[in-house]
Structure formats: C-alpha cells, structure tokens
Amino acid sequence: MVERAAIRVVIVDDQPLFAAGMAMLIDAQADMECVGTATSGDDALTLVQQVQPHVVLMDLRMPGLNGFEATELIVAAEEPPKVIVLTTIKRDEAVYLALRAGATALLTKDALPAEVLGTIRQAVAEERIAGAADTVQVVQQFARGAQTRTPDETLAALTAREREVFLLIARGLSNAEIAEATVLTEATVKSHVRQVLAKLHLKSRVQVVAFAYENRLMGDAA
C-alpha cells in the first residue's frame, strides 16, 4: 500500500516558545511534519516559497507585515497552501479580514491539541469548513456590504444546482451533509463545489460564506 505524504506545516508566530510547542505537537504526528517556523509575515512569505507547505498556521498580530496581509499574499499564489488563522480572540474584525482574504479556518491559541490537529486535517481534506459554527458567526458579525444586485444577478454564472450547493456551503455544511440534503453523491458534490469556487473566483469555502453574507444572499440569516 502506498503511504500518503505527510502534511507539511509552517508555523508563523512572533512568540518563539509558542511556535516551538506547536512544532513539537505537529512533529509527534505520524501524518504531519513541521517544515519551518517564521516570526513575521515577511519571513513567512519567503519560507512558504522555499518549503511549499500544505498548511500555514498564521498568527495575526505581528510586527511588520501582519498576519492578515501575509495571508492575502500567500493565498494569491496559483496553488497556495491552506492558511489557518491563530488568534487569541475569535470575535475580532482582523479574524474576519483574514478569512475574507482566503484563510481556511481559525483556531484560538488556547485550543486543545486534538482541535489543532483536527483542524489541520480538515483543512487539507477540503470537505468541510473546520470550526464552521465559529467561522459563520464571525462572518455574520463583521460582513458588510449592500445588496446592489439581485441574487439572480449575483449568482448568474452558476447553474440552479450550483446555486443550491453554494447556499449550503454558505451555511457551513460539509460535502457529506450537502450530499444528503441534495440527494447527490459526495463525488458530485465535490465537483459542484469546485465549479462554484471557480465561477465566482473564490479560493475557499470560507470565502463562499463571506461572499454570501456580503451580498445579502442568506435571507433572514443575513
């Protein structure tokens, strides 16, 4: 049996002791390895280019280039790693900005080891929004925008089925949950998710949530 490659993780945090502890946790897993740490957003950009990680754990508040700015630049690459925001407070506009910029998930710095590891694995699997409830709540709180177009105009690029999948993604549902709700196979759902992201020029499921709330597409939930 062919073994799957380990998940390559970069840790970006201006507190070396915290970064070292996270690196030890990751290196203790059979399916993960820490391939580098950085203490600033600027160093993170260089390191990501050098080591090509699958996941970046990104602190937000750092001197120089901050975590939000670094996230925006990292996810702009053609095949970017997944960025998971590290934060001390979930209900923070900086967290929302990082999610909107393309971060895949968020973690508080007091998260339990199992939650950290689970979030990393879920981010790579791309089958759900890790910590969906918290992520949707952050977006609901800070998303701003005006409904300048009708939903039909906003989602004109999508087919009827893709619009249905779009709204279920925006609610935070996983591929399995969407498959159950739509009576489709998970493989078909994955195909629709890819099409939704491509047609709307979005990079992550979290950006779908932000797009939906900013364009007032969630009805009473908006």
KEZAGU-988239 format. One record per residue (C-alpha): residue number from 1; residue in three letters; x, y, z. Coordinates in steps of 0.2 Angstrom, whole numbers. Layout:
N
+-----+---------+-------+-------+-------+
| num | residuo |     X |     Y |     Z |
+-----+---------+-------+-------+-------+
| NUM |     ALA |     X |     Y |     Z |
...
+-----+---------+-------+-------+-------+
! end
This chain:
222
+-----+---------+-------+-------+-------+
| num | residuo |     X |     Y |     Z |
+-----+---------+-------+-------+-------+
|   1 |     MET |     0 |     0 |     0 |
|   2 |     VAL |     7 |    17 |    -5 |
|   3 |     GLU |     8 |    28 |    10 |
|   4 |     ARG |     1 |    46 |     9 |
|   5 |     ALA |    14 |    60 |    11 |
|   6 |     ALA |    14 |    69 |    27 |
|   7 |     ILE |     5 |    86 |    29 |
|   8 |     ARG |    19 |    99 |    28 |
|   9 |     VAL |    15 |   113 |    40 |
|  10 |     VAL |    23 |   130 |    43 |
|  11 |     ILE |    20 |   140 |    59 |
|  12 |     VAL |    21 |   159 |    59 |
|  13 |     ASP |    21 |   167 |    76 |
|  14 |     ASP |    31 |   181 |    84 |
|  15 |     GLN |    32 |   171 |   100 |
|  16 |     PRO |    46 |   158 |    98 |
|  17 |     LEU |    41 |   147 |   113 |
|  18 |     PHE |    23 |   146 |   106 |
|  19 |     ALA |    29 |   141 |    89 |
|  20 |     ALA |    41 |   128 |    96 |
|  21 |     GLY |    27 |   120 |   106 |
|  22 |     MET |    16 |   119 |    90 |
|  23 |     ALA |    31 |   112 |    80 |
|  24 |     MET |    33 |    98 |    93 |
|  25 |     LEU |    15 |    94 |    93 |
|  26 |     ILE |    15 |    93 |    74 |
|  27 |     ASP |    31 |    83 |    73 |
|  28 |     ALA |    24 |    70 |    85 |
|  29 |     GLN |    10 |    65 |    72 |
|  30 |     ALA |    13 |    51 |    60 |
|  31 |     ASP |     4 |    61 |    46 |
|  32 |     MET |    12 |    78 |    49 |
|  33 |     GLU |    29 |    87 |    49 |
|  34 |     CYS |    33 |   105 |    54 |
|  35 |     VAL |    44 |   111 |    39 |
|  36 |     GLY |    48 |   128 |    46 |
|  37 |     THR |    44 |   142 |    58 |
|  38 |     ALA |    44 |   161 |    55 |
|  39 |     THR |    42 |   176 |    67 |
|  40 |     SER |    35 |   189 |    55 |
|  41 |     GLY |    24 |   190 |    39 |
|  42 |     ASP |    39 |   195 |    29 |
|  43 |     ASP |    48 |   179 |    34 |
|  44 |     ALA |    33 |   169 |    31 |
|  45 |     LEU |    32 |   174 |    13 |
|  46 |     THR |    50 |   168 |    10 |
|  47 |     LEU |    48 |   152 |    20 |
|  48 |     VAL |    32 |   147 |    11 |
|  49 |     GLN |    40 |   149 |    -6 |
|  50 |     GLN |    55 |   139 |     0 |
|  51 |     VAL |    47 |   124 |     8 |
|  52 |     GLN |    30 |   123 |    -1 |
|  53 |     PRO |    19 |   118 |    14 |
|  54 |     HIS |     2 |   111 |    13 |
|  55 |     VAL |    -4 |   122 |    28 |
|  56 |     VAL |     2 |   138 |    36 |
|  57 |     LEU |    -3 |   141 |    54 |
|  58 |     MET |    -4 |   161 |    54 |
|  59 |     ASP |    -3 |   172 |    69 |
|  60 |     LEU |   -12 |   188 |    65 |
|  61 |     ARG |    -4 |   201 |    76 |
|  62 |     MET |    15 |   203 |    72 |
|  63 |     PRO |    27 |   217 |    69 |
|  64 |     GLY |    30 |   222 |    51 |
|  65 |     LEU |    19 |   213 |    39 |
|  66 |     ASN |     4 |   207 |    49 |
|  67 |     GLY |    -5 |   190 |    48 |
|  68 |     PHE |   -19 |   197 |    38 |
|  69 |     GLU |    -8 |   205 |    25 |
|  70 |     ALA |     3 |   189 |    24 |
|  71 |     THR |   -12 |   178 |    22 |
|  72 |     GLU |   -18 |   189 |     7 |
|  73 |     LEU |    -2 |   187 |    -2 |
|  74 |     ILE |     1 |   169 |     2 |
|  75 |     VAL |   -17 |   164 |    -5 |
|  76 |     ALA |   -14 |   174 |   -21 |
|  77 |     ALA |    -2 |   161 |   -27 |
|  78 |     GLU |    -8 |   149 |   -41 |
|  79 |     GLU |    -8 |   134 |   -29 |
|  80 |     PRO |    -7 |   141 |   -12 |
|  81 |     PRO |    -6 |   132 |     5 |
|  82 |     LYS |   -21 |   132 |    17 |
|  83 |     VAL |   -19 |   146 |    29 |
|  84 |     ILE |   -26 |   143 |    47 |
|  85 |     VAL |   -28 |   159 |    57 |
|  86 |     LEU |   -21 |   158 |    75 |
|  87 |     THR |   -30 |   171 |    86 |
|  88 |     THR |   -32 |   175 |   105 |
|  89 |     ILE |   -50 |   181 |   101 |
|  90 |     LYS |   -62 |   174 |    89 |
|  91 |     ARG |   -74 |   189 |    88 |
|  92 |     ASP |   -62 |   201 |    80 |
|  93 |     GLU |   -63 |   210 |    64 |
|  94 |     ALA |   -45 |   206 |    60 |
|  95 |     VAL |   -50 |   187 |    60 |
|  96 |     TYR |   -64 |   191 |    48 |
|  97 |     LEU |   -52 |   200 |    36 |
|  98 |     ALA |   -40 |   186 |    36 |
|  99 |     LEU |   -55 |   174 |    32 |
| 100 |     ARG |   -61 |   185 |    19 |
| 101 |     ALA |   -44 |   186 |    11 |
| 102 |     GLY |   -43 |   167 |     9 |
| 103 |     ALA |   -39 |   159 |    26 |
| 104 |     THR |   -47 |   142 |    28 |
| 105 |     ALA |   -51 |   141 |    46 |
| 106 |     LEU |   -47 |   149 |    63 |
| 107 |     LEU |   -40 |   142 |    79 |
| 108 |     THR |   -39 |   151 |    96 |
| 109 |     LYS |   -21 |   149 |   104 |
| 110 |     ASP |   -29 |   140 |   119 |
| 111 |     ALA |   -36 |   126 |   108 |
| 112 |     LEU |   -34 |   109 |   113 |
| 113 |     PRO |   -21 |    98 |   104 |
| 114 |     ALA |   -34 |    87 |    96 |
| 115 |     GLU |   -43 |   103 |    90 |
| 116 |     VAL |   -27 |   109 |    82 |
| 117 |     LEU |   -23 |    93 |    73 |
| 118 |     GLY |   -41 |    90 |    68 |
| 119 |     THR |   -42 |   107 |    60 |
| 120 |     ILE |   -26 |   105 |    50 |
| 121 |     ARG |   -33 |    88 |    44 |
| 122 |     GLN |   -50 |    95 |    39 |
| 123 |     ALA |   -41 |   110 |    30 |
| 124 |     VAL |   -31 |    98 |    19 |
| 125 |     ALA |   -46 |    87 |    16 |
| 126 |     GLU |   -57 |   102 |     9 |
| 127 |     GLU |   -73 |    93 |    13 |
| 128 |     ARG |   -80 |   105 |    26 |
| 129 |     ILE |   -76 |   122 |    35 |
| 130 |     ALA |   -66 |   117 |    50 |
| 131 |     GLY |   -75 |   125 |    65 |
| 132 |     ALA |   -89 |   130 |    54 |
| 133 |     ALA |  -101 |   137 |    68 |
| 134 |     ASP |   -87 |   149 |    74 |
| 135 |     THR |   -82 |   154 |    56 |
| 136 |     VAL |  -100 |   158 |    51 |
| 137 |     GLN |  -103 |   168 |    67 |
| 138 |     VAL |   -88 |   179 |    64 |
| 139 |     VAL |   -93 |   182 |    46 |
| 140 |     GLN |  -111 |   186 |    51 |
| 141 |     GLN |  -104 |   199 |    64 |
| 142 |     PHE |   -92 |   208 |    53 |
| 143 |     ALA |   -98 |   206 |    35 |
| 144 |     ARG |  -103 |   222 |    27 |
| 145 |     GLY |  -110 |   226 |    10 |
| 146 |     ALA |  -125 |   232 |     1 |
| 147 |     GLN |  -137 |   221 |   -10 |
| 148 |     THR |  -134 |   231 |   -25 |
| 149 |     ARG |  -139 |   217 |   -37 |
| 150 |     THR |  -152 |   204 |   -36 |
| 151 |     PRO |  -147 |   186 |   -31 |
| 152 |     ASP |  -150 |   180 |   -48 |
| 153 |     GLU |  -138 |   194 |   -55 |
| 154 |     THR |  -125 |   190 |   -41 |
| 155 |     LEU |  -126 |   171 |   -45 |
| 156 |     ALA |  -129 |   172 |   -64 |
| 157 |     ALA |  -113 |   162 |   -68 |
| 158 |     LEU |  -120 |   147 |   -58 |
| 159 |     THR |  -132 |   134 |   -63 |
| 160 |     ALA |  -148 |   130 |   -52 |
| 161 |     ARG |  -139 |   115 |   -44 |
| 162 |     GLU |  -123 |   125 |   -41 |
| 163 |     ARG |  -133 |   139 |   -33 |
| 164 |     GLU |  -141 |   126 |   -21 |
| 165 |     VAL |  -124 |   120 |   -17 |
| 166 |     PHE |  -117 |   137 |   -15 |
| 167 |     LEU |  -131 |   141 |    -1 |
| 168 |     LEU |  -127 |   125 |     8 |
| 169 |     ILE |  -109 |   129 |     8 |
| 170 |     ALA |  -113 |   146 |    15 |
| 171 |     ARG |  -122 |   138 |    29 |
| 172 |     GLY |  -106 |   129 |    34 |
| 173 |     LEU |  -112 |   111 |    28 |
| 174 |     SER |   -99 |    98 |    24 |
| 175 |     ASN |   -99 |    88 |     7 |
| 176 |     ALA |  -107 |    74 |    16 |
| 177 |     GLU |  -121 |    85 |    23 |
| 178 |     ILE |  -123 |    93 |     6 |
| 179 |     ALA |  -124 |    76 |    -2 |
| 180 |     GLU |  -138 |    71 |    10 |
| 181 |     ALA |  -148 |    87 |     8 |
| 182 |     THR |  -147 |    86 |   -11 |
| 183 |     VAL |  -148 |    68 |   -14 |
| 184 |     LEU |  -132 |    68 |   -24 |
| 185 |     THR |  -116 |    58 |   -22 |
| 186 |     GLU |  -101 |    66 |   -12 |
| 187 |     ALA |   -91 |    65 |   -28 |
| 188 |     THR |  -104 |    75 |   -37 |
| 189 |     VAL |  -105 |    87 |   -23 |
| 190 |     LYS |   -86 |    90 |   -24 |
| 191 |     SER |   -87 |    93 |   -42 |
| 192 |     HIS |  -101 |   106 |   -39 |
| 193 |     VAL |   -90 |   114 |   -25 |
| 194 |     ARG |   -75 |   116 |   -37 |
| 195 |     GLN |   -87 |   124 |   -50 |
| 196 |     VAL |   -94 |   136 |   -38 |
| 197 |     LEU |   -77 |   142 |   -32 |
| 198 |     ALA |   -70 |   143 |   -50 |
| 199 |     LYS |   -85 |   153 |   -57 |
| 200 |     LEU |   -86 |   165 |   -43 |
| 201 |     HIS |   -67 |   167 |   -42 |
| 202 |     LEU |   -66 |   162 |   -24 |
| 203 |     LYS |   -52 |   152 |   -16 |
| 204 |     SER |   -60 |   143 |    -1 |
| 205 |     ARG |   -77 |   138 |     6 |
| 206 |     VAL |   -74 |   152 |    19 |
| 207 |     GLN |   -74 |   165 |     5 |
| 208 |     VAL |   -91 |   157 |    -1 |
| 209 |     VAL |   -98 |   161 |    17 |
| 210 |     ALA |   -91 |   179 |    16 |
| 211 |     PHE |   -97 |   182 |    -2 |
| 212 |     ALA |  -115 |   176 |     3 |
| 213 |     TYR |  -116 |   187 |    18 |
| 214 |     GLU |  -108 |   202 |    10 |
| 215 |     ASN |  -121 |   201 |    -5 |
| 216 |     ARG |  -135 |   198 |     7 |
| 217 |     LEU |  -139 |   181 |     0 |
| 218 |     MET |  -144 |   172 |    16 |
| 219 |     GLY |  -161 |   179 |    18 |
| 220 |     ASP |  -166 |   181 |    37 |
| 221 |     ALA |  -149 |   174 |    42 |
| 222 |     ALA |  -140 |   189 |    34 |
+-----+---------+-------+-------+-------+
! end
